[in-house]
């Protein structure tokens, strides 16, 4: 286990931005649970479809909360929050985000990031311009030679230590396994559920990285150096905080709310993927709504959700206040009610 006090309600000073990164993780987190996927990458090719809507609604600044792996970085790059919390019921997601944090620390540019993540060295004879499209970077890396894995692992181990989070040997082995998966599968990696093959509609990592909105405009965090640089800087300032917790749980979301209130920072967006479906199934949707209600938030604050109906995902936005009004008025009592609500 991580050597931090998961599930312990800490004194308010530990939730403030000045507290050590590891202390903030411990103060915000609750005991973890399980899920039947590895979630190293998303299976939502639609995740960037909502970015124009975020811009139109003026969803910017403040705080961001999200679940899952690195699609969060693309939302962060466009919303530009002052702090971001990545909450997930699986402890492995926390370890994955500590790995991403280490990769960002090692990588001043997009090409450096991809090189470290995928374990490949771009040929010096083919320098890439900072303004090069992402596809050119990926094409070049696919022709590149592997990096020395032992040296690369030592560099990342050093970055993990520098984060200040106490990790066991098992934690470090898990993170190394995650990295090995990225290196071996490369941009052909797909979302994987335990014990069954990927669905036919699950995109590869390359597809996810090159995804855009409905007009094919690129909005990903690796689409340009400015977007990448913002996320990297937020990581460097310990402003991307992985938290073990359940959206409908008793502690983590409430603790995030107290941290936001203490910092006078309203929530701008919460990305929930399709977790609300599981909350209805588990009987904790009402608790989740209560947790949302307790978060200080902007009037424009939105829920970003993804929906699967037997094929590729679709993504949408809904004002948090609209969602909570529907719950309070009894109009949203099931996942079907949620999806058929006409009020954005």
C-alpha positions in Angstrom: 0.0 0.0 0.0 0.9 3.6 -0.3 2.3 5.0 2.9 -0.4 7.6 3.3 -3.5 7.7 5.5 -6.2 6.6 3.1 -9.7 7.0 4.5 -8.6 9.2 7.4 -10.3 12.6 7.5 -7.4 15.0 8.0 -7.3 18.4 9.5 -8.1 21.2 7.0 -4.5 22.5 6.6 -3.5 19.2 5.0 -6.0 19.9 2.2 -4.5 23.2 1.3 -2.3 23.8 -1.7 0.8 24.4 0.4 0.6 20.9 2.0 3.0 18.3 0.5 1.7 16.4 -2.5 1.6 13.0 -0.7 -0.2 14.5 2.3 -2.9 15.9 0.0 -3.4 12.5 -1.7 -3.7 10.8 1.7 -6.1 13.4 3.1 -8.4 13.3 0.2 -8.5 9.5 -0.5 -10.7 6.8 0.8 -10.3 3.0 0.7 -10.1 1.7 -2.8 -12.3 -0.7 -4.7 -12.0 -2.9 -7.8 -13.1 -2.8 -11.4 -12.7 -5.3 -14.2 -10.5 -3.2 -16.6 -6.9 -2.1 -16.7 -7.9 1.5 -17.9 -4.4 2.4 -19.0 -6.0 4.2 -21.9 -9.6 5.3 -22.7 -12.1 3.5 -24.9 -13.9 6.7 -25.8 -13.0 8.0 -29.2 -15.7 10.7 -28.8 -14.1 12.3 -25.8 -13.1 15.5 -27.6 -16.4 16.1 -29.3 -17.5 18.2 -26.3 -14.6 20.7 -26.4 -16.3 23.3 -28.7 -19.2 23.1 -26.2 -16.9 23.8 -23.3 -15.6 26.8 -25.1 -19.0 28.1 -26.1 -20.3 27.8 -22.5 -17.3 29.6 -21.1 -16.1 26.6 -19.0 -12.6 27.7 -18.0 -10.4 28.1 -15.0 -11.4 27.1 -11.5 -11.0 23.4 -10.6 -11.4 20.2 -12.6 -12.4 16.7 -11.4 -12.2 13.6 -13.6 -12.0 9.9 -13.7 -9.8 7.5 -15.6 -6.5 7.8 -17.5 -4.9 10.4 -19.8 -8.0 11.8 -21.6 -8.3 14.0 -18.5 -5.2 15.9 -19.7 -7.0 17.0 -22.9 -9.8 18.5 -20.9 -7.3 20.1 -18.6 -5.4 21.6 -21.5 -8.6 23.3 -22.8 -10.3 24.3 -19.5 -7.0 25.5 -18.0 -8.0 24.9 -14.3 -5.8 26.0 -11.4 -6.1 22.6 -9.9 -7.2 19.2 -11.1 -8.3 16.1 -9.1 -8.3 12.7 -10.8 -10.6 10.5 -8.7 -11.0 6.8 -9.3 -12.1 3.8 -7.3 -9.0 1.8 -8.3 -5.7 2.4 -6.6 -4.0 1.3 -9.8 -5.3 4.5 -11.4 -3.5 6.5 -8.8 -0.3 4.6 -9.6 -0.9 5.2 -13.3 -1.1 8.9 -12.7 2.0 8.9 -10.7 3.7 7.3 -13.7 2.3 9.9 -16.0 3.6 12.6 -13.6 7.0 11.1 -13.9 6.9 11.0 -17.7 5.9 14.7 -17.8 8.8 15.6 -15.5 11.2 13.8 -17.9 9.7 15.4 -21.1 10.0 19.1 -22.0 8.3 18.6 -25.3 5.5 16.4 -26.9 8.1 14.3 -28.7 10.0 13.8 -25.5 6.8 12.7 -23.7 5.9 10.2 -26.4 9.5 9.0 -26.5 9.6 8.3 -22.8 6.1 6.8 -22.7 6.6 4.5 -25.6 10.3 3.8 -25.0 11.5 4.9 -28.4 14.3 7.3 -29.4 13.5 9.6 -32.3 16.3 9.5 -34.8 18.6 12.5 -34.5 18.8 12.7 -38.3 15.1 13.5 -38.5 14.6 16.5 -36.1 10.9 17.4 -35.6 9.8 21.0 -35.5 7.8 22.1 -32.4 4.9 23.0 -34.7 4.8 19.6 -36.4 1.4 17.9 -36.4 1.0 15.1 -33.9 0.7 12.5 -36.7 4.2 13.4 -37.9 5.6 12.7 -34.4 3.8 9.4 -34.1 5.0 8.3 -37.6 8.6 9.2 -36.7 8.4 7.3 -33.4 7.1 4.2 -35.1 10.3 4.1 -37.2 12.5 4.7 -34.1 14.8 2.4 -32.2 13.9 1.3 -28.7 15.5 3.2 -25.8 17.6 1.5 -23.2 14.8 0.2 -20.9 17.0 -0.1 -17.8 18.3 3.4 -18.0 14.8 4.8 -18.7 13.4 2.9 -15.7 16.1 4.4 -13.5 15.2 7.9 -14.7 11.5 7.4 -14.0 12.2 5.7 -10.6 14.1 8.9 -9.6 11.1 11.0 -10.7 8.7 8.8 -8.7 10.9 9.3 -5.6 10.9 13.0 -6.2 7.1 13.1 -6.0 7.4 12.5 -2.3 4.8 9.7 -2.3 6.1 6.7 -0.5 5.8 3.7 -2.8 6.3 0.0 -1.9 8.3 -2.4 -4.1 5.0 -3.8 -5.3 3.8 -0.3 -6.3 6.9 0.3 -8.3 6.6 -3.1 -10.0 3.0 -2.2 -10.9 4.1 1.1 -12.4 6.9 -0.7 -14.3 4.3 -3.2 -15.7 2.2 -0.3 -16.9 5.2 1.2 -18.7 6.1 -2.1 -20.2 2.6 -2.4 -21.6 2.9 1.0 -23.3 6.3 0.1 -24.7 5.3 -3.3 -26.0 2.0 -2.4 -27.5 3.0 1.1 -28.6 0.3 3.2 -30.3 -1.6 0.0 -31.1 -2.6 -0.4 -27.4 -6.3 -0.8 -26.8 -8.5 -0.6 -23.7 -8.6 -4.0 -22.1 -11.2 -5.7 -19.8 -10.0 -8.6 -17.7 -10.7 -12.0 -19.1 -12.2 -10.9 -22.5 -10.8 -9.3 -25.7 -11.4 -5.6 -26.6 -14.7 -4.7 -28.2 -14.5 -4.2 -32.0 -15.2 -0.5 -31.5 -12.5 0.2 -29.0 -10.0 2.6 -30.6 -6.2 2.2 -30.5 -4.0 4.6 -28.6 -3.1 6.2 -31.9 -6.7 6.8 -32.8 -7.3 8.4 -29.4 -4.3 10.6 -29.7 -5.3 11.8 -33.1 -9.0 12.2 -32.3 -10.7 15.5 -32.7 -14.2 17.1 -32.5 -17.0 16.4 -35.0 -15.2 18.7 -37.4 -11.9 16.9 -36.9 -10.3 19.8 -35.1 -7.6 18.5 -32.8 -8.0 19.3 -29.1 -5.9 16.7 -27.4 -3.2 17.6 -24.9 -0.5 16.4 -27.4 -2.0 18.3 -30.4 0.3 21.3 -29.9 3.1 22.4 -27.6 1.1 25.1 -25.9 -1.6 22.6 -24.7 1.1 20.1 -23.7 3.1 22.8 -21.9 0.1 23.8 -19.8 -0.5 20.3 -18.5 3.2 19.8 -17.9 3.4 22.9 -15.8 0.3 22.0 -13.8 1.9 18.6 -13.1 5.2 20.2 -12.1 3.4 22.4 -9.6 1.6 19.4 -8.1 -1.6 20.7 -9.4 -2.8 17.4 -10.8 -3.7 15.3 -7.8 -4.7 11.6 -8.1 -7.2 10.5 -5.5 -8.5 7.0 -4.6 -12.2 7.4 -4.2 -15.8 6.7 -5.4 -17.9 9.5 -6.9 -20.7 8.2 -4.7 -18.5 7.5 -1.7 -18.5 9.0 1.8 -15.2 10.9 1.9 -13.2 11.7 -1.2 -15.6 13.9 -3.0 -16.6 15.8 0.2 -12.9 16.3 1.0 -12.3 17.7 -2.5 -15.2 20.1 -1.9 -13.7 21.3 1.4 -10.4 21.8 -0.3 -12.0 23.9 -3.1 -14.0 25.9 -0.5 -10.8 26.6 1.5 -9.0 27.8 -1.6 -12.0 29.7 -2.9 -11.8 27.8 -6.1 -15.1 26.8 -7.8 -15.5 23.7 -9.9 -15.7 24.2 -13.6 -16.1 20.7 -14.9 -16.3 17.1 -13.7 -15.7 14.3 -16.2 -17.5 11.1 -15.2 -17.2 8.9 -18.3 -20.1 6.4 -17.9 -19.6 5.9 -14.2 -23.2 7.2 -13.4 -24.5 4.0 -14.9 -22.6 2.0 -12.3 -23.7 4.3 -9.6 -27.3 3.6 -10.4 -26.6 -0.1 -10.5 -24.9 0.1 -7.1 -27.6 2.2 -5.5 -25.3 5.1 -4.8 -26.4 7.7 -7.4 -28.2 9.7 -4.8 -25.0 9.9 -2.7 -23.1 11.0 -5.8 -25.7 13.8 -6.4 -25.3 14.8 -2.8 -21.5 15.0 -3.3 -22.0 17.1 -6.4 -24.3 19.4 -4.5 -21.7 20.0 -1.9 -19.0 21.1 -4.3 -18.5 24.8 -4.7 -19.0 25.4 -8.4 -19.3 28.0 -11.2 -22.8 28.7 -12.6 -21.4 27.3 -15.9 -20.0 24.1 -14.3 -20.7 21.0 -16.3 -20.7 17.2 -16.2 -18.9 15.7 -19.1 -20.2 12.2 -19.7 -19.7 9.4 -22.2 -22.4 6.9 -23.2 -22.1 3.5 -24.8 -25.2 2.0 -26.6 -23.6 -1.2 -28.0 -21.1 0.6 -30.1 -18.6 3.5 -30.1 -19.1 6.1 -27.4 -20.8 9.5 -27.7 -20.0 12.4 -25.4 -22.1 15.2 -24.0 -22.3 18.1 -21.6 -24.9 19.0 -19.0 -24.9 21.8 -16.4 -24.4 20.4 -12.9 -27.2 22.6 -11.7 -29.5 21.2 -14.3 -28.7 17.7 -13.3 -29.2 18.4 -9.6 -32.5 20.1 -10.4 -33.7 17.0 -12.2 -32.7 14.8 -9.3 -34.4 17.1 -6.7 -37.6 17.3 -8.8 -37.8 13.5 -9.2 -37.3 13.5 -13.0 -34.1 11.6 -12.8 -34.5 8.3 -11.1 -32.7 5.9 -13.4 -29.8 5.9 -15.9 -32.4 6.0 -18.8 -33.9 9.1 -17.2 -30.5 10.7 -17.1 -29.8 9.9 -20.8 -33.2 11.0 -22.1 -33.2 14.3 -20.2 -33.6 17.1 -22.8 -32.2 19.8 -20.6 -28.4 20.3 -21.3 
